[in-house]
C-alpha cells in the first residue's frame, strides 16, 4: 500500500552538527565566538552547508 | 522606512542580506513568527477609517505603515514557541500577523498568496509551458496503466515527489530517482506519482532571479558521472558552480514566468542537455541562494538587499474605492 515514489525514499540526513555561531539579537545576525559575523566567513558557510539547497528539510521545501 | 524580514534566527543565509542592509543604513527588523507571543508582539487598531499597526521584536518597534518591504525567508510556524502552543493559537497568530501585513503598502518578496500558489509543482510545469520554457514530458497520475504506457513511450524516466516535500514519519528524503523501464507500477495507485522523461544532462543550472535581474550558475556533469545520480542535491559534489549566461531564448520566458506568478524572487532549476537546451524542472519561490553565492561570488545577497531597500512607490489614496487624486 506504499505510494510508488516512496519506493525510492532514503533516510533523511540530519544536519545536527553544532554550528560555531549564535544569534545576536542586537545585531540581528549570527556571530562567531570572536565576534565576527558568520555570514562574512565564506569558508565557514561552505563547511557547514547552512546555505545549501537541502532536500528533505523538515520545515521547508523551497530548496 | 524599514525592511521587515520574517525568518528564523539560525537563517544565516538571511544574514548575508542583513549585512548589506546594515552597510547601507537601511533599517531592518527581523522577526520569527514562531516567537509570537514571547519575544514578538503585535498590535493593530482600525479606528476612524484608518489602520495603525505595530510589531515589536528584540527591543525594536516598527510601524506597519512604515514598512518598505517584507521578505518572507524562512519564517517559523506562528506561535510555535508560545508558552502553550496549539493549532488554534497558530491560526490566530498567523491571521493576526499576516492579515495585518497584507494591509500594508510594503512590497513583498514574495507575497504569501503568490508563494502558496507557486509551490504547486504541477502549476509550475503548466506555467513554464505557457511561458515558452522547454519542459520535459511529464505524467502525474494515480493510474498504474497510464504510468506503464508513459514508460513505454519514454523508457528513460525519473520519479520525484509531486509536492517537493519529504515524509517526516519517519524522516526520509525522496530524491529525484531513475525508474527502470520494467518497473512494477502497481503502487502508483496508492499515491499521485510524478514521472518525467529523464534528460541526459551535461550540466545542472541554478538561475536565481531577483526582480528582473538574472544570476545564473552552471554545474557541469562529470563525463564519468553515474547516470543514476539524477538529483544534484544528492550527488557527490564534483565540479563547482560557475557563473554562466542565460540563453537568449530562455530569458524572456523566465521573466514572463515570474511576472505571471507575481513573484519578486525565484530560484529556477534547469538541466542542460547535449544540445545546450535548458529544460525547466522547477522554480523554488524561496530557494536557497547562499551556496551559489559562496561558490560563484555572484552578488545575489546584495541584489536582494537592493530590491528590499527600494522606496515604496507612492500609492494614490482611496476612499471607499474611489481614487481621491485631483485631476
HADDOCK unambig.tbl for C-alpha pairs under 7 A between the chains (distance, minus, plus):
assign (segid A and resid 1 and name CA) (segid B and resid 187 and name CA) 6.77 0.50 0.50
assign (segid A and resid 1 and name CA) (segid B and resid 190 and name CA) 6.00 0.50 0.50
assign (segid A and resid 2 and name CA) (segid B and resid 187 and name CA) 6.49 0.50 0.50
assign (segid A and resid 2 and name CA) (segid B and resid 190 and name CA) 6.29 0.50 0.50
assign (segid A and resid 3 and name CA) (segid B and resid 187 and name CA) 5.43 0.50 0.50
assign (segid A and resid 3 and name CA) (segid B and resid 188 and name CA) 6.09 0.50 0.50
assign (segid A and resid 3 and name CA) (segid B and resid 190 and name CA) 4.67 0.50 0.50
assign (segid A and resid 3 and name CA) (segid B and resid 191 and name CA) 4.77 0.50 0.50
assign (segid A and resid 4 and name CA) (segid B and resid 187 and name CA) 4.65 0.50 0.50
assign (segid A and resid 4 and name CA) (segid B and resid 188 and name CA) 4.98 0.50 0.50
assign (segid A and resid 4 and name CA) (segid B and resid 191 and name CA) 6.83 0.50 0.50
assign (segid A and resid 4 and name CA) (segid B and resid 193 and name CA) 6.68 0.50 0.50
assign (segid A and resid 5 and name CA) (segid B and resid 159 and name CA) 6.50 0.50 0.50
assign (segid A and resid 5 and name CA) (segid B and resid 160 and name CA) 6.54 0.50 0.50
assign (segid A and resid 5 and name CA) (segid B and resid 161 and name CA) 6.60 0.50 0.50
assign (segid A and resid 5 and name CA) (segid B and resid 193 and name CA) 6.41 0.50 0.50
assign (segid A and resid 6 and name CA) (segid B and resid 174 and name CA) 6.81 0.50 0.50
assign (segid A and resid 8 and name CA) (segid B and resid 174 and name CA) 6.12 0.50 0.50
assign (segid A and resid 8 and name CA) (segid B and resid 177 and name CA) 6.67 0.50 0.50
assign (segid A and resid 9 and name CA) (segid B and resid 172 and name CA) 6.11 0.50 0.50
assign (segid A and resid 9 and name CA) (segid B and resid 173 and name CA) 5.51 0.50 0.50
assign (segid A and resid 9 and name CA) (segid B and resid 174 and name CA) 4.41 0.50 0.50
assign (segid A and resid 10 and name CA) (segid B and resid 172 and name CA) 5.50 0.50 0.50
assign (segid A and resid 10 and name CA) (segid B and resid 173 and name CA) 5.40 0.50 0.50
assign (segid A and resid 10 and name CA) (segid B and resid 174 and name CA) 6.42 0.50 0.50
assign (segid A and resid 11 and name CA) (segid B and resid 171 and name CA) 6.51 0.50 0.50
assign (segid A and resid 11 and name CA) (segid B and resid 172 and name CA) 4.47 0.50 0.50
assign (segid A and resid 11 and name CA) (segid B and resid 173 and name CA) 6.04 0.50 0.50
assign (segid A and resid 12 and name CA) (segid B and resid 171 and name CA) 5.54 0.50 0.50
assign (segid A and resid 12 and name CA) (segid B and resid 172 and name CA) 4.31 0.50 0.50
assign (segid A and resid 12 and name CA) (segid B and resid 173 and name CA) 4.92 0.50 0.50
assign (segid A and resid 23 and name CA) (segid B and resid 9 and name CA) 6.07 0.50 0.50
assign (segid A and resid 23 and name CA) (segid B and resid 10 and name CA) 6.79 0.50 0.50
assign (segid A and resid 25 and name CA) (segid B and resid 58 and name CA) 5.98 0.50 0.50
assign (segid A and resid 28 and name CA) (segid B and resid 30 and name CA) 6.59 0.50 0.50
assign (segid A and resid 29 and name CA) (segid B and resid 15 and name CA) 5.57 0.50 0.50
assign (segid A and resid 30 and name CA) (segid B and resid 12 and name CA) 6.57 0.50 0.50
assign (segid A and resid 39 and name CA) (segid B and resid 12 and name CA) 6.09 0.50 0.50
assign (segid A and resid 39 and name CA) (segid B and resid 15 and name CA) 5.83 0.50 0.50
assign (segid A and resid 39 and name CA) (segid B and resid 16 and name CA) 5.29 0.50 0.50
assign (segid A and resid 42 and name CA) (segid B and resid 294 and name CA) 5.87 0.50 0.50
assign (segid A and resid 46 and name CA) (segid B and resid 294 and name CA) 7.00 0.50 0.50
assign (segid A and resid 50 and name CA) (segid B and resid 12 and name CA) 6.98 0.50 0.50
assign (segid A and resid 51 and name CA) (segid B and resid 13 and name CA) 5.56 0.50 0.50
assign (segid A and resid 51 and name CA) (segid B and resid 288 and name CA) 6.45 0.50 0.50
assign (segid A and resid 51 and name CA) (segid B and resid 289 and name CA) 6.96 0.50 0.50
assign (segid A and resid 51 and name CA) (segid B and resid 290 and name CA) 4.68 0.50 0.50
assign (segid A and resid 51 and name CA) (segid B and resid 291 and name CA) 5.23 0.50 0.50
assign (segid A and resid 52 and name CA) (segid B and resid 288 and name CA) 6.30 0.50 0.50
assign (segid A and resid 52 and name CA) (segid B and resid 290 and name CA) 6.54 0.50 0.50
assign (segid A and resid 52 and name CA) (segid B and resid 291 and name CA) 4.99 0.50 0.50
assign (segid A and resid 53 and name CA) (segid B and resid 233 and name CA) 6.86 0.50 0.50
assign (segid A and resid 53 and name CA) (segid B and resid 288 and name CA) 5.51 0.50 0.50
assign (segid A and resid 54 and name CA) (segid B and resid 233 and name CA) 6.87 0.50 0.50
assign (segid A and resid 55 and name CA) (segid B and resid 173 and name CA) 6.69 0.50 0.50
assign (segid A and resid 55 and name CA) (segid B and resid 233 and name CA) 6.74 0.50 0.50
assign (segid A and resid 56 and name CA) (segid B and resid 166 and name CA) 5.31 0.50 0.50
assign (segid A and resid 56 and name CA) (segid B and resid 172 and name CA) 6.72 0.50 0.50
assign (segid A and resid 56 and name CA) (segid B and resid 173 and name CA) 4.80 0.50 0.50
assign (segid A and resid 58 and name CA) (segid B and resid 168 and name CA) 6.90 0.50 0.50
assign (segid A and resid 61 and name CA) (segid B and resid 164 and name CA) 6.04 0.50 0.50
assign (segid A and resid 61 and name CA) (segid B and resid 165 and name CA) 5.51 0.50 0.50
assign (segid A and resid 62 and name CA) (segid B and resid 284 and name CA) 5.08 0.50 0.50
assign (segid A and resid 62 and name CA) (segid B and resid 285 and name CA) 6.39 0.50 0.50
assign (segid A and resid 62 and name CA) (segid B and resid 286 and name CA) 5.28 0.50 0.50
assign (segid A and resid 62 and name CA) (segid B and resid 287 and name CA) 5.01 0.50 0.50
assign (segid A and resid 63 and name CA) (segid B and resid 284 and name CA) 6.23 0.50 0.50
assign (segid A and resid 63 and name CA) (segid B and resid 287 and name CA) 4.49 0.50 0.50
assign (segid A and resid 63 and name CA) (segid B and resid 288 and name CA) 5.56 0.50 0.50
